Amino acid sequence: MLALRKTRAAFGVELADVPTPAAPAHDGDALIEIAAAGICGSDLHAYAWTDSYAFMADLLPVTIGHEFAGTVRAVGPSVTGLAVGDRVVCMPTITCGTCAGCRAGRPLECDARSIVGLHRDGAFAGSVSLPAANCLRLPDGLPFEAAALAEPLAVGINAVNLAEVEPGDAVVVMGPGPIGMGAAWVAHHRGARVLLVGLNDPVRLTRARDMGLTNLADLANETLEAAIGRVFGRRPDRMIEASGAAASLDQGVPLLRPGGLFVVSGIHKGSYNLDLTRFVREKKQLRAAHDSTPDGFAEALRLLQANTEVLSRLITHREPLARGVDAMACASGGQAVKVLLLPHDETQQDETQGADV
């Protein structure tokens, strides 16, 4: 079968023919036929080969991709609760179940956690084998393409939860990529007043407006402080950084109200210098959000089922897997939000949602 793989500790990815699995790799695995898979920021970091993804060097070659939906084609002999023909999404983080974090019910703190598509072969292929315990059935009627948004939406939900967003809060989300737009939409859906900001991001901000997010700012045209004053007239209660740019913290933390929460969810190449005296005196809180939770996944699926049309506007491009290298280049630019790969579609399906690109 065709697969999109990271093969070298350098820039780029490659299409390769790999053996088609005939059965799940382990007794507790399920073999999933991939219907739709989204290109994530993590995939783009691996593609660009930034320092933060150098951990993959000893694991190469590996098929990337961890945001996906598909159909169960086979299950291992020890699998219960999942059957051939089930339509599923996958929670991509695999945990050991035995370390202190896992035993305490905090699987995101697992000492031996691994991620499908980074530490082991992932979903940019015709099929993938992974633990059946990581699979969640899709709600009836939810299309595969929308379901493939569950993982990034769950990551956004986790950031909003860590920010403790409440109705009426003034919330700034920095970075109009899929995670930032998802977090902004969830915060708005929960009754917060939300400002979504980008930098030279007219296409993505236009797509955000199409999703009902009306308070927008492009920092190429106004300062963050001016945008916050224009929308809220005061300092925000919560800020969520989803840009991966350390400058977002430099700009944002000083503007947060005393006692406010700042959540960092982007992956950063650089460091951040913090004025600790001011930080302490203003009693601000800085938190890190990474990955998602089972509860977040369940909420993401409920939101996608109830708001399929609106949330599907995150999808700007669809490509067959055979165009995977070009799709990665497209996703790396500022003209796309979510790019989907369709492994079993041999024809290009770019822009079927009428993206503004």
TORMARMAR-984513 format. One line per 2 residues: number of its first residue (from 1); their letters; for each residue x, y, z of N, C-alpha, C. Coordinates in pm, whole numbers, plus 50000, padded with zeros to 5 digits. Example, Ala and Ser with C-alpha at 12.3 -4.5 7.8 and 13.67 -1.06 7.14 Angstrom:
<atoms>
1> as> 51319/49431/50780/51230/49550/50780/51320/49670/50780; 51285/49775/50708/51367/49894/50714/51290/50003/50787
</atoms>
This chain:
<atoms>
1> ml> 50085/49881/50000/50000/50000/50000/50088/50124/50000; 50029/50235/49959/50101/50362/49957/50101/50423/50096
3> al> 50213/50483/50134/50223/50549/50265/50309/50674/50252; 50275/50776/50332/50354/50899/50338/50444/50889/50461
5> rk> 50576/50888/50440/50669/50851/50546/50776/50957/50569; 50816/50965/50694/50937/51040/50730/51050/50939/50729
7> tr> 51146/50958/50638/51250/50858/50619/51389/50904/50661; 51409/51037/50669/51541/51090/50699/51532/51201/50804
9> aa> 51638/51215/50882/51644/51322/50982/51682/51452/50913; 51592/51497/50826/51614/51617/50745/51479/51662/50692
11> fg> 51478/51775/50625/51355/51829/50570/51291/51729/50473; 51156/51721/50479/51083/51648/50377/51019/51519/50424
13> ve> 50931/51467/50338/50867/51337/50354/50868/51269/50218; 50838/51139/50216/50841/51064/50092/50721/50970/50085
15> la> 50672/50948/49964/50574/50844/49938/50647/50713/49914; 50597/50606/49973/50663/50476/49960/50559/50366/49956
17> dv> 50593/50257/49890/50511/50137/49895/50556/50054/50015; 50461/50021/50102/50490/49940/50220/50395/49821/50220
19> pt> 50428/49714/50292/50339/49598/50296/50201/49633/50352; 50099/49580/50290/49962/49599/50340/49938/49500/50453
21> pa> 49907/49547/50574/49886/49452/50684/49763/49366/50659; 49778/49238/50683/49666/49146/50664/49588/49123/50793
23> ap> 49649/49162/50906/49586/49140/51036/49642/49243/51133; 49575/49263/51247/49629/49354/51348/49767/49309/51393
25> ah> 49851/49406/51430/49989/49376/51467/50000/49305/51601; 49904/49327/51692/49909/49268/51825/49771/49215/51863
27> dg> 49767/49129/51964/49641/49067/52005/49535/49169/52042; 49578/49282/52102/49483/49383/52146/49460/49494/52047
29> da> 49511/49478/51925/49500/49582/51823/49375/49567/51738; 49342/49676/51671/49243/49677/51564/49311/49726/51438
31> li> 49274/49669/51325/49325/49714/51195/49220/49806/51135; 49259/49932/51112/49165/50035/51067/49197/50073/50923
33> ei> 49096/50066/50837/49108/50119/50701/49081/50269/50706; 49176/50348/50660/49169/50493/50674/49077/50552/50567
35> aa> 48978/50630/50612/48889/50701/50520/48935/50844/50497; 48979/50911/50603/49025/51050/50594/49124/51075/50706
37> ag> 49231/51148/50674/49335/51178/50773/49380/51322/50756; 49389/51395/50867/49425/51535/50863/49573/51558/50888
39> ic> 49628/51658/50820/49766/51699/50844/49769/51794/50963; 49845/51757/51065/49853/51831/51191/49980/51915/51195
41> gs> 49983/52012/51284/50104/52089/51304/50222/52002/51344; 50196/51894/51419/50304/51802/51455/50364/51737/51331
43> dl> 50279/51700/51236/50328/51644/51110/50416/51745/51037; 50376/51871/51043/50453/51976/50974/50587/52000/51042
45> ha> 50591/51989/51176/50719/52001/51246/50812/51886/51206; 50756/51764/51197/50836/51650/51153/50881/51668/51008
47> ya> 50794/51718/50926/50824/51746/50784/50938/51846/50772; 50930/51955/50848/51034/52058/50843/51160/52018/50919
49> wt> 51147/51918/51007/51253/51866/51092/51309/51975/51184; 51221/52025/51270/51261/52120/51372/51324/52045/51490
51> ds> 51401/52117/51571/51473/52054/51682/51380/51982/51779; 51258/52033/51794/51165/51974/51890/51116/51835/51848
53> ya> 51146/51794/51725/51104/51661/51678/51223/51571/51647; 51341/51610/51697/51461/51528/51676/51451/51393/51745
55> fm> 51357/51378/51841/51339/51249/51909/51302/51138/51811; 51252/51175/51692/51211/51075/51594/51329/51012/51521
57> ad> 51448/51069/51533/51561/51027/51450/51588/50877/51459; 51583/50821/51580/51614/50679/51599/51497/50588/51561
59> ll> 51381/50647/51528/51261/50569/51498/51234/50559/51348; 51307/50635/51269/51282/50641/51125/51326/50512/51056
61> pv> 51257/50474/50946/51145/50546/50883/51014/50516/50955; 50922/50613/50951/50792/50596/51013/50685/50663/50927
63> ti> 50571/50598/50916/50456/50657/50848/50392/50756/50943; 50377/50881/50900/50324/50984/50988/50171/50989/50978
65> gh> 50110/51076/51060/49965/51095/51059/49897/51035/51180; 49822/51119/51253/49753/51070/51373/49612/51125/51388
67> ef> 49567/51211/51298/49429/51261/51301/49352/51188/51192; 49264/51095/51229/49200/51017/51123/49070/50953/51169
69> ag> 48995/50910/51070/48873/50832/51092/48871/50720/50989; 48810/50609/51025/48807/50497/50932/48718/50385/50982
71> tv> 48736/50268/50922/48651/50152/50949/48735/50036/50999; 48687/49969/51103/48756/49851/51155/48744/49737/51053
73> ra> 48858/49684/51011/48860/49573/50915/48898/49440/50980; 48963/49444/51096/48998/49322/51169/49031/49360/51313
75> vg> 49011/49266/51404/49047/49288/51544/49128/49170/51595; 49216/49197/51691/49296/49091/51752/49212/49001/51840
77> ps> 49263/48882/51874/49184/48784/51949/49144/48828/52089; 49214/48923/52148/49178/48966/52284/49089/49089/52286
79> vt> 49049/49138/52170/48969/49261/52163/48823/49232/52192; 48766/49311/52282/48621/49308/52307/48568/49449/52293
81> gl> 48441/49463/52262/48380/49595/52255/48402/49668/52125; 48468/49605/52029/48491/49665/51899/48478/49554/51796
83> av> 48410/49584/51685/48380/49480/51587/48415/49526/51446; 48438/49429/51361/48461/49459/51219/48342/49537/51164
85> gd> 48371/49644/51092/48266/49728/51037/48236/49852/51119; 48285/49857/51243/48264/49977/51324/48337/50096/51261
87> rv> 48272/50211/51264/48333/50337/51218/48394/50405/51339; 48522/50444/51331/48592/50489/51450/48684/50608/51422
89> vc> 48719/50676/51531/48835/50765/51535/48932/50707/51637; 49051/50765/51640/49156/50712/51727/49210/50820/51818
91> mp> 49228/50787/51946/49307/50870/52037/49452/50828/52016; 49537/50917/51963/49668/50872/51915/49773/50846/52021
93> ti> 49748/50887/52145/49848/50866/52250/49830/50729/52314; 49933/50649/52308/49931/50514/52365/50008/50516/52496
95> tc> 49945/50467/52602/50005/50471/52735/50031/50330/52787; 50116/50322/52891/50156/50190/52941/50054/50129/53036
97> gt> 49979/50214/53108/49879/50164/53201/49933/50122/53336; 50064/50128/53356/50122/50076/53480/50207/50177/53556
99> ca> 50249/50287/53495/50334/50385/53564/50251/50464/53665; 50317/50548/53744/50248/50624/53848/50140/50714/53789
101> gc> 50170/50781/53678/50070/50867/53616/49949/50791/53569; 49970/50677/53504/49858/50595/53456/49776/50541/53573
103> ra> 49844/50492/53677/49772/50436/53792/49690/50542/53864; 49735/50667/53857/49664/50776/53924/49554/50835/53837
105> gr> 49532/50777/53719/49428/50828/53630/49471/50951/53553; 49603/50970/53536/49655/51083/53459/49739/51029/53344
107> pl> 49674/50968/53244/49750/50902/53138/49837/50995/53055; 49804/51125/53052/49888/51218/52976/50025/51236/53040
109> ec> 50039/51189/53165/50168/51196/53234/50244/51064/53226; 50198/50973/53141/50260/50841/53129/50409/50853/53098
111> da> 50490/50778/53172/50635/50780/53151/50675/50718/53018; 50592/50631/52964/50627/50558/52843/50531/50588/52728
113> rs> 50466/50703/52732/50368/50735/52629/50432/50741/52492; 50357/50696/52393/50401/50707/52254/50283/50753/52171
115> iv> 50311/50806/52054/50207/50866/51971/50208/50801/51834; 50090/50758/51793/50073/50703/51659/50115/50809/51556
117> gl> 50196/50769/51461/50238/50861/51356/50364/50939/51389; 50414/50926/51512/50541/50989/51549/50639/50883/51602
119> hr> 50592/50802/51696/50676/50696/51751/50654/50562/51681; 50542/50547/51614/50509/50423/51543/50427/50460/51420
121> dg> 50414/50367/51327/50348/50397/51201/50206/50449/51223; 50172/50551/51143/50045/50619/51158/49953/50606/51039
123> af> 49872/50710/51018/49751/50700/50937/49763/50753/50795; 49878/50804/50754/49891/50848/50615/49925/50727/50529
125> ag> 49830/50634/50525/49844/50508/50453/49704/50451/50434; 49696/50336/50369/49565/50276/50348/49504/50221/50475
127> sv> 49589/50177/50569/49538/50122/50695/49645/50135/50802; 49602/50119/50926/49694/50128/51040/49646/50034/51149
129> sl> 49741/49974/51220/49710/49889/51335/49746/49963/51462; 49653/49963/51557/49676/50032/51685/49588/49970/51792
131> pa> 49616/49997/51920/49536/49936/52026/49388/49968/52011; 49306/49864/52020/49161/49884/52009/49110/49974/52120
133> an> 49177/49975/52235/49135/50060/52346/49144/50207/52312; 49218/50243/52209/49232/50382/52168/49128/50425/52066
135> cl> 49039/50334/52028/48939/50364/51927/48806/50403/51991; 48741/50502/51932/48608/50545/51974/48513/50534/51856
137> rl> 48397/50475/51879/48298/50466/51771/48244/50604/51735; 48213/50622/51608/48156/50748/51562/48007/50752/51590
139> pd> 47954/50869/51621/47808/50884/51629/47746/50853/51493; 47624/50803/51496/47554/50773/51371/47543/50898/51285
141> gl> 47574/50882/51158/47555/50991/51063/47670/51089/51052; 47771/51079/51138/47884/51173/51131/47976/51131/51017
143> pf> 47995/51217/50916/48080/51181/50803/48226/51161/50846; 48296/51076/50772/48436/51050/50805/48520/51177/50803
145> ea> 48498/51264/50704/48581/51384/50694/48565/51473/50816; 48442/51492/50862/48420/51570/50983/48479/51499/51104
147> aa> 48464/51366/51109/48516/51289/51222/48668/51301/51233; 48736/51319/51120/48882/51334/51122/48926/51461/51194
149> la> 48831/51551/51221/48860/51673/51296/48854/51652/51447; 48815/51532/51491/48794/51509/51634/48921/51530/51715
151> ep> 49035/51482/51665/49158/51494/51743/49201/51639/51761; 49213/51720/51654/49251/51860/51679/49147/51937/51759
153> la> 49019/51905/51742/48917/51973/51822/48931/51933/51969; 48963/51807/51996/48984/51763/52134/49104/51832/52197
155> vg> 49208/51859/52118/49324/51933/52168/49283/52076/52205; 49201/52138/52120/49150/52271/52151/49063/52272/52275
157> in> 48980/52170/52290/48895/52157/52409/48981/52147/52534; 49089/52070/52528/49179/52057/52643/49238/52192/52682
159> av> 49276/52272/52583/49331/52405/52612/49226/52494/52677; 49103/52490/52627/48995/52571/52684/48964/52525/52826
161> nl> 48965/52394/52849/48941/52343/52983/49049/52387/53081; 49175/52381/53039/49284/52424/53126/49280/52574/53153
163> ae> 49224/52649/53058/49207/52793/53079/49088/52825/53168; 49009/52724/53202/48893/52741/53291/48800/52850/53238
165> ve> 48772/52845/53110/48687/52945/53046/48544/52932/53096; 48486/53045/53134/48348/53051/53183/48267/53147/53095
167> pg> 48133/53132/53095/48050/53226/53020/48079/53370/53062; 48091/53457/52964/48117/53598/52990/48263/53635/52999
169> da> 48353/53536/53008/48496/53566/53013/48540/53635/52884; 48637/53723/52897/48704/53782/52781/48825/53694/52750
171> vv> 48823/53630/52633/48924/53530/52598/48993/53569/52467; 49125/53572/52469/49203/53594/52348/49266/53461/52308
173> vm> 49248/53422/52182/49315/53304/52127/49413/53353/52021; 49537/53314/52036/49644/53361/51948/49687/53248/51856
175> gp> 49662/53266/51725/49697/53165/51627/49574/53105/51562; 49543/53142/51436/49422/53093/51370/49445/52967/51287
177> gp> 49524/52875/51339/49535/52743/51278/49422/52655/51326; 49422/52526/51292/49312/52437/51333/49293/52430/51484
179> ig> 49402/52424/51562/49388/52417/51708/49333/52548/51761; 49390/52660/51719/49344/52789/51767/49201/52819/51727
181> mg> 49166/52789/51602/49029/52814/51559/48931/52723/51632; 48972/52598/51655/48886/52508/51730/48868/52555/51873
183> aa> 48977/52597/51938/48968/52647/52075/48881/52772/52082; 48898/52862/51986/48818/52985/51984/48671/52953/51967
185> wv> 48640/52859/51878/48500/52822/51856/48440/52759/51981; 48515/52671/52047/48465/52606/52169/48441/52708/52278
187> ah> 48535/52800/52298/48517/52904/52400/48395/52990/52369; 48378/53026/52242/48260/53102/52199/48134/53022/52224
189> hr> 48138/52893/52192/48022/52805/52210/47983/52796/52358; 48080/52811/52447/48054/52804/52591/48011/52938/52650
191> ga> 48000/53039/52567/47947/53166/52615/48050/53272/52646; 48175/53247/52613/48279/53348/52635/48278/53451/52522
193> rv> 48333/53568/52549/48360/53667/52444/48501/53640/52395; 48515/53615/52266/48640/53564/52213/48696/53657/52106
195> ll> 48826/53684/52117/48902/53753/52013/49006/53656/51959; 49001/53629/51829/49098/53542/51763/49194/53629/51684
197> vg> 49324/53612/51708/49423/53697/51641/49521/53612/51561; 49568/53670/51450/49670/53608/51367/49769/53713/51323
199> ln> 49862/53671/51239/49962/53762/51184/49977/53731/51036; 49936/53827/50952/49935/53804/50807/49855/53679/50773
201> dp> 49736/53669/50830/49650/53551/50815/49513/53585/50758; 49501/53658/50648/49369/53697/50599/49282/53578/50560
203> vr> 49341/53474/50501/49262/53359/50457/49204/53286/50577; 49287/53258/50676/49240/53184/50793/49140/53266/50874
205> lt> 49162/53394/50887/49068/53477/50962/48935/53488/50889; 48937/53489/50758/48811/53487/50683/48736/53357/50707
207> ra> 48808/53247/50711/48744/53118/50740/48688/53117/50882; 48758/53178/50976/48707/53187/51113/48576/53265/51117
209> rd> 48568/53372/51040/48444/53449/51034/48330/53362/50979; 48361/53278/50882/48260/53187/50827/48210/53089/50932
211> mg> 48289/53066/51037/48250/52976/51145/48176/53049/51257; 48151/53178/51239/48076/53254/51339/48161/53328/51439
213> lt> 48293/53331/51418/48382/53407/51507/48400/53546/51448; 48338/53644/51509/48332/53778/51449/48435/53875/51504
215> nl> 48492/53846/51621/48596/53934/51678/48733/53882/51635; 48788/53947/51533/48911/53900/51471/49011/54014/51461
217> ad> 49139/53980/51459/49242/54083/51442/49362/54022/51371; 49413/54093/51272/49538/54057/51208/49644/54154/51259
219> la> 49743/54101/51330/49843/54187/51393/49937/54251/51293; 49917/54222/51165/49987/54298/51062/49926/54437/51046
221> ne> 49802/54453/51097/49729/54578/51078/49706/54656/51206; 49714/54592/51322/49697/54661/51450/49771/54584/51557
223> tl> 49802/54651/51666/49873/54584/51775/49776/54498/51855; 49831/54401/51926/49747/54317/52011/49677/54401/52117
225> ea> 49748/54495/52176/49688/54581/52278/49571/54660/52221; 49586/54713/52099/49477/54789/52037/49358/54699/52008
227> ai> 49383/54577/51960/49274/54485/51929/49198/54447/52055; 49270/54421/52165/49205/54388/52291/49120/54504/52340
229> gr> 49173/54625/52332/49095/54742/52373/48972/54762/52287; 48986/54739/52158/48873/54755/52066/48761/54657/52096
231> vf> 48795/54534/52127/48694/54429/52145/48641/54424/52287; 48729/54434/52387/48688/54415/52526/48682/54543/52607
233> gr> 48765/54640/52575/48773/54761/52656/48840/54740/52789; 48904/54626/52808/48976/54595/52932/49068/54478/52905
235> rp> 49149/54443/53005/49238/54329/52989/49159/54198/52985; 49204/54100/52909/49132/53972/52902/49151/53888/53028
237> dr> 49052/53801/53052/49059/53708/53165/49145/53586/53133; 49140/53544/53008/49208/53422/52966/49276/53447/52831
239> mi> 49392/53386/52812/49459/53389/52683/49506/53248/52651; 49484/53206/52527/49527/53074/52481/49620/53095/52362
241> ea> 49743/53049/52376/49842/53062/52269/49845/52933/52188; 49818/52945/52057/49818/52828/51969/49895/52856/51841
243> sg> 49991/52947/51850/50064/52990/51731/50200/52923/51717; 50257/52877/51827/50392/52823/51822/50499/52929/51810
245> aa> 50464/53054/51834/50559/53165/51826/50580/53223/51966; 50703/53221/52015/50731/53271/52149/50696/53418/52163
247> as> 50696/53491/52052/50659/53633/52056/50516/53651/52105; 50432/53548/52087/50294/53557/52136/50290/53572/52288
249> ld> 50381/53505/52357/50389/53520/52502/50446/53655/52539; 50548/53699/52466/50606/53831/52493/50499/53939/52485
251> qg> 50412/53929/52386/50307/54029/52368/50190/54007/52462; 50153/53880/52483/50028/53851/52551/50030/53855/52702
253> vp> 50132/53797/52764/50133/53786/52910/50122/53923/52978; 50192/54028/52933/50177/54158/52999/50037/54217/52988
255> ll> 49959/54174/52887/49826/54231/52866/49716/54155/52941; 49749/54038/52995/49653/53959/53071/49619/54030/53201
257> rp> 49493/54021/53243/49455/54087/53368/49523/54020/53486; 49542/54093/53598/49596/54030/53718/49509/53911/53760
259> gg> 49573/53801/53793/49501/53681/53830/49451/53600/53712; 49478/53645/53590/49430/53575/53472/49511/53451/53440
261> lf> 49458/53371/53348/49521/53245/53309/49571/53255/53165; 49696/53216/53144/49753/53210/53011/49791/53064/52983
263> vv> 49732/53006/52879/49757/52866/52845/49837/52859/52716; 49947/52788/52720/50034/52769/52604/50007/52631/52545
265> sg> 49964/52627/52419/49938/52498/52355/50020/52478/52229; 50092/52581/52184/50177/52566/52066/50309/52500/52100
267> ih> 50371/52441/51997/50505/52385/52012/50605/52489/51963; 50703/52522/52047/50790/52637/52021/50933/52594/51993
269> kg> 50997/52664/51901/51138/52640/51872/51229/52718/51967; 51180/52830/52020/51264/52916/52102/51224/52914/52248
271> sy> 51287/53001/52325/51259/53013/52468/51184/53143/52494; 51141/53158/52620/51062/53275/52659/51120/53333/52786
273> nl> 51148/53463/52785/51198/53533/52904/51081/53598/52977; 51066/53566/53104/50952/53612/53182/50996/53710/53291
275> dl> 50929/53824/53299/50951/53920/53407/50884/53862/53532; 50959/53788/53610/50900/53713/53721/50844/53803/53829
277> tr> 50907/53916/53854/50856/54005/53959/50717/54054/53925; 50699/54103/53805/50566/54150/53764/50468/54034/53759
279> fv> 50515/53920/53711/50430/53801/53702/50376/53762/53839; 50464/53761/53939/50423/53723/54074/50332/53829/54135
281> re> 50368/53955/54122/50288/54060/54183/50147/54067/54124; 50136/54034/53996/50003/54037/53933/49932/53902/53942
283> kk> 49998/53805/54005/49937/53674/54035/49881/53607/53910; 49952/53620/53800/49908/53555/53677/49945/53407/53680
285> ql> 49872/53328/53601/49894/53184/53597/49934/53143/53455; 50040/53067/53443/50088/53018/53314/50078/52866/53314
287> ra> 50004/52811/53218/49983/52667/53212/50018/52614/53073; 50051/52485/53068/50082/52419/52942/49971/52320/52908
289> ah> 49926/52324/52784/49825/52229/52735/49887/52150/52621; 49885/52020/52634/49940/51935/52529/49854/51810/52517
291> ds> 49826/51769/52395/49750/51648/52370/49603/51670/52407; 49534/51562/52436/49390/51567/52463/49357/51461/52567
293> tp> 49230/51448/52600/49185/51352/52699/49068/51272/52643; 49038/51155/52700/48920/51081/52654/48792/51162/52664
295> dg> 48776/51237/52773/48656/51321/52785/48653/51428/52677; 48770/51484/52644/48776/51584/52538/48740/51525/52403
297> fa> 48784/51402/52377/48747/51336/52253/48597/51314/52244; 48538/51268/52355/48394/51244/52355/48318/51374/52330
299> ea> 48363/51484/52392/48298/51613/52369/48317/51657/52224; 48435/51634/52169/48461/51672/52030/48365/51600/51936
301> lr> 48343/51472/51958/48252/51397/51872/48109/51448/51886; 48068/51482/52008/47932/51538/52026/47919/51671/51953
303> ll> 48019/51757/51965/48014/51887/51899/48015/51872/51748; 48094/51779/51697/48100/51758/51552/47968/51704/51499
305> qa> 47903/51616/51575/47774/51565/51529/47669/51674/51528; 47670/51761/51629/47568/51866/51640/47598/51986/51551
307> nt> 47723/52002/51509/47763/52123/51435/47849/52085/51314; 47809/51980/51244/47892/51926/51136/47923/52030/51030
309> ev> 47823/52103/50986/47844/52197/50876/47940/52308/50915; 47920/52365/51033/48004/52477/51076/48148/52431/51099
311> ls> 48167/52324/51175/48303/52281/51208/48377/52224/51087; 48303/52172/50989/48368/52123/50868/48429/52235/50786
313> rl> 48396/52359/50818/48458/52471/50748/48606/52486/50783; 48651/52413/50885/48795/52406/50912/48870/52341/50796
315> it> 48800/52256/50721/48863/52183/50611/48868/52274/50488; 48988/52303/50444/49003/52388/50325/49052/52311/50204
317> hr> 49120/52199/50225/49175/52124/50114/49157/51974/50137; 49132/51902/50029/49125/51756/50029/49213/51705/49916
319> ep> 49298/51608/49947/49389/51555/49847/49396/51403/49858; 49411/51333/49746/49441/51189/49754/49579/51169/49815
321> la> 49600/51054/49875/49729/51026/49939/49844/51035/49840; 49817/51004/49715/49922/51009/49612/49979/51150/49596
323> rg> 49907/51250/49640/49955/51388/49635/50000/51436/49774; 50036/51342/49859/50069/51373/49997/50185/51469/50014
325> vd> 50288/51458/49932/50403/51549/49944/50360/51691/49913; 50282/51708/49806/50230/51841/49772/50137/51892/49881
327> am> 50058/51802/49940/49965/51842/50045/50039/51894/50168; 50153/51835/50201/50233/51884/50314/50284/52024/50286
329> ac> 50328/52048/50164/50374/52183/50128/50260/52282/50137; 50142/52241/50092/50024/52328/50100/49991/52362/50245
331> as> 49990/52259/50331/49955/52280/50472/50057/52368/50543; 50179/52375/50491/50283/52455/50554/50267/52604/50526
333> gg> 50187/52638/50426/50168/52778/50390/50053/52841/50467; 50029/52966/50442/49923/53037/50512/49789/53034/50441
335> qa> 49779/52952/50336/49657/52950/50256/49565/52834/50291; 49599/52757/50393/49519/52641/50431/49491/52644/50580
337> vk> 49379/52584/50620/49353/52558/50761/49375/52409/50785; 49279/52326/50751/49297/52182/50766/49300/52117/50628
339> vl> 49408/52044/50603/49425/51968/50480/49400/51821/50512; 49307/51759/50439/49277/51617/50457/49341/51535/50346
341> ll> 49393/51419/50383/49438/51319/50287/49336/51207/50283; 49301/51165/50162/49201/51062/50140/49270/50943/50074
343> ph> 49314/50844/50153/49398/50736/50099/49333/50652/49991; 49202/50643/49989/49136/50556/49892/49066/50633/49782
345> de> 49102/50760/49765/49049/50843/49658/49163/50875/49563; 49151/50831/49440/49259/50849/49343/49250/50982/49269
347> tq> 49146/51059/49295/49130/51186/49224/49148/51301/49319; 49199/51409/49270/49218/51528/49352/49083/51585/49391
349> qd> 49067/51620/49519/48942/51678/49567/48970/51808/49640; 49062/51884/49587/49103/52009/49651/48992/52112/49644
351> et> 48970/52178/49758/48883/52296/49762/48737/52267/49735; 48686/52150/49772/48545/52122/49746/48453/52197/49840
353> qg> 48509/52260/49943/48428/52343/50032/48436/52490/49993; 48502/52519/49881/48508/52658/49835/48595/52744/49923
355> ad> 48714/52697/49956/48802/52775/50043/48843/52905/49976; 48877/53001/50058/48914/53133/50009/49063/53138/49975
357> v> 49105/53050/49886/49246/53048/49847/49256/53035/49697
</atoms>
